[in-house]
Amino acid sequence: MKKILFYAMTGEKMCFQHVLLNALQLADAGWQVKIIFEGSSVKLPLVLTSESNKLYQKAIGADLIAGICLACSRALGVYEANAALGLPMLDDMNGHAGMRSYVTDGWQVVSM
């Protein structure tokens, strides 16, 4: 089975919409897909939740969200808001969300 990890870095909502579109399309085709919020993208979960973004809700429902970078959430002042959303806070790489475990397990990483 093909496995894709979307490692979202940018805080631009339009760019992240394309992460969601691609992730959902691949998941619908039977691929294993996960999304990690890293860098400035950690500001997006609250925005997407508050506006009831349909693509984001579908990704949540399909269990595509692996989690949110803990260190970046703290650095960008959104830790409390992100923690309240109930998504995993990832910190396996010096406080940041690493990709090593995915790469070791044969996942292809796409960073957008």
C-alpha positions in Angstrom: 0.0 0.0 0.0 1.2 3.5 -0.8 1.8 5.8 2.2 2.0 9.6 1.9 2.8 12.1 4.8 1.9 15.7 4.1 4.3 17.8 6.2 2.5 21.2 6.0 4.8 24.1 6.7 3.1 27.2 5.4 0.5 29.2 7.2 -1.3 30.2 4.1 -4.8 28.8 4.1 -5.0 28.5 0.3 -1.8 26.3 0.3 -3.2 24.2 3.0 -6.4 23.7 1.1 -4.3 22.0 -1.5 -2.8 19.7 1.1 -6.3 18.8 2.2 -7.5 18.3 -1.4 -4.6 16.0 -2.2 -4.7 14.1 1.0 -8.5 13.4 0.7 -8.1 12.4 -3.0 -5.3 9.9 -2.2 -7.2 8.5 0.9 -10.3 8.0 -1.2 -8.1 6.0 -3.7 -7.1 3.7 -0.8 -3.7 5.2 0.1 -2.6 5.6 3.7 -2.4 9.4 4.3 -1.4 11.5 7.2 -1.0 15.3 7.7 1.3 17.0 10.2 1.0 20.7 11.0 4.6 22.1 11.3 6.1 25.6 11.1 3.6 28.4 10.6 0.8 26.0 9.5 0.2 25.4 13.3 -1.9 28.6 13.2 -4.4 27.0 10.8 -6.3 24.3 12.9 -8.1 27.0 14.9 -8.9 29.0 11.8 -10.2 25.9 9.9 -12.2 24.7 12.9 -13.8 28.1 13.6 -14.9 28.5 10.0 -16.2 24.9 9.9 -14.0 24.2 6.8 -15.6 21.2 5.1 -12.4 19.8 3.7 -10.7 20.0 7.1 -13.8 18.4 8.8 -13.6 15.6 6.3 -9.9 15.1 6.9 -10.5 15.0 10.7 -13.4 12.5 10.2 -11.1 10.3 8.0 -8.4 10.4 10.7 -5.9 12.0 8.4 -4.4 14.5 10.9 -1.4 13.0 12.6 -0.9 16.0 14.8 0.5 19.5 15.4 4.1 20.6 16.2 4.3 21.4 19.9 7.3 23.7 19.7 5.9 25.8 16.8 2.6 26.0 18.6 4.3 27.5 21.6 6.6 29.8 19.6 3.7 31.2 17.6 1.3 31.6 20.6 -1.3 29.0 19.6 -0.4 26.2 22.0 -3.4 26.5 24.2 -5.8 26.8 21.3 -4.3 23.8 19.5 -4.2 21.7 22.7 -7.9 22.5 23.2 -8.7 21.0 19.8 -7.8 17.6 21.0 -5.3 16.8 18.2 -2.0 15.2 19.2 0.8 17.6 20.0 4.0 16.2 18.4 7.4 16.7 19.8 9.6 13.8 18.9 12.3 15.9 17.2 13.7 18.3 19.8 10.2 19.5 20.6 9.2 19.6 16.9 7.2 17.1 14.8 9.6 14.8 13.2 9.2 12.7 10.1 11.8 10.0 10.8 9.3 7.4 12.1 7.3 7.8 8.9 10.3 7.6 6.6 11.6 4.6 8.5 8.2 2.9 8.0 8.3 3.6 4.2 6.2 6.7 3.9 6.8 9.2 1.2 7.0 12.8 2.5 5.5 15.7 0.7 6.2 19.1 2.2 4.0 22.0 1.2 
